[in-house]
């Protein structure tokens, strides 16, 4: 640590009151010194004052100190001084010199040259403001030594705002801009040079860049994906500004920067929603969401409330989750001028038919989004009876309650794991689909009015149990990053996009359809893990003794897990009016047959007959092939 840094630390450690006294002492010295320099400059020779001149030098001190105190020169924290603080110095010095000059007109017996007063104003202004600037510079250069150099990708207005925010209050120092626009390259913007991204590797070494910050909140995700693909191999951490919609006030702040999300890695641009479809089952209607506190259920609630239903019923068994989503939605309604929805939290389980029926009767429910389910594959594999009761019979009870009370529309949130499942979770979700298909078929014969439909999609980013937060946590801890198999692939979609598409798909239903969301291309999980490591500025380690930073290790497939997921059971699929929603016509069992299977399944569940349950699931769900033997905890303990 050099003399400069030691000086800064010593000054920082001085008590605030003592710092003010030091500034005051300097000004008491600077005022007569500035006046003496003014006389020297005016006379063109060294002016040697006598005791007779003492009053000339004491008078500005007597005048200046109260003026400086009154105008707040000693309240400002010097190393954080902004332009308005220097405006105060200008006013204080000008006022002092003006009063001093006027007094000299009346009491000066020696005839002080009037032009020396102007020179006095300039020298004092330079000395007082210069001393503050010097201290500010000392602190700034000391801080810069501890700052990390960063490059900003995007030299537009957002990039300029970000550079300004970084300079004002950040440990990150903007060193340069990167921009694809050749017209900007080679120019200086906001004091920073603009370079081509092709030169990034060279610039990182020359400028000691540690991070690249992507400041393009208005760019399409596909554009950001291309940029990330080009930057991935560079030995720096990458961060991004969220979209303009996600920036609450539209103001660019350092706090807005975040790690690269999988939504940027996927490069998937969401299709514009059809407003008519969003409103169809919600606007001015009574809507209920089961599993309202879960990751999908809560996002459905956020999207639903924007369409102004008359009442939104939050049906949830987890007390804390229900409290959280209720508080969030009520706050949203309170701060909005156009939302007037009544929000009603309802504790309860989908197991209870009478509870569900009474709610539908009491509130005259018109639309139900059924998101309540156990979804964690390994946990469900070890607790199959609870999954059957919740995922199958819970769906049955709420659907029957809807049917008996005349609910207009019932939309089930399903999963790609329901297609040729290898686990209990997928099998129970496919069975839940069959329940609705059977009920819908029975309704047609009985001329009932409830429309039952289901929407099937893959993994959503940020849901409970999502792999991405786990990878980030492991990377921050120094690794290793764990995945079950190097060949495992999954479909991904953001939760808001999935919720919007579910609502739109439900509005197109006529009864019994299986809607399938276009999830884009499947993602290989090992590639996802590798990208997240690279974008953290680290390298993948090949083996425990290899070069690199983070090792990726395989732990083996978990119970019920398979390498890849599918969205369709058969090939009978057609498009809809929405480009990202497909409609599948899949085989189902008549309701009479389903009733028999469900009765047998319920009896087996009551007696904890796991082997019978597994056989019934195989009979009921076409293509169900359990990956391994039964994993139920009670059954295994009994053996």
Protein Blocks (a to p, Z undefined) as FASTA:
>chain_A
ZZklmmmmmmmmpcfklmmmmmmmmmmmmmmmmmmmmmmmmnopacdddfklmmmmmmmm
mmmmmmmmmnopmmpcfklccfklmmmmmmmmmmmmmmmmmmmmmmmmnopafklmmmmm
mmmmmmmmmmmmmmmmmmmmmmmmmpccdddehjbfklmmmmmmmmmopcbdcfbdcdfb
lklgopaeehiacddfklmmmmmmmnopabdcdddfkbcfklmmmmmmmmmmpccdcddd
ddfklmmnopacfklpccddfklmnopacddddfklmmmmmgopacddehklbmklmmmm
mmmmmnopabdcdddfblklmmmmmmmmmmmmmmpckbccdcdddeddfklmmlmmmmmm
mnopabdcdfbdcfblklmmmmmmlmmmmmmmmmmmmmmmmmmnopabdcddddfklgop
abfklmmmmmmmmmmmmmmmmmmmnopabdcddddddddehiahiaklmmmmmmmnopaa
ddfbfkbccddddfklmmmmmmmmmmmpgghpacdddebjaddfklmmmmmmmmnopacd
ehjkbgcjbdcddebjaehiafbdcfbfblcdcddfbfkbccdddddddfklmmmmmmmm
mmmmmnopaklmmmmmmmmmghiacfbdcfbfklmmmZZ
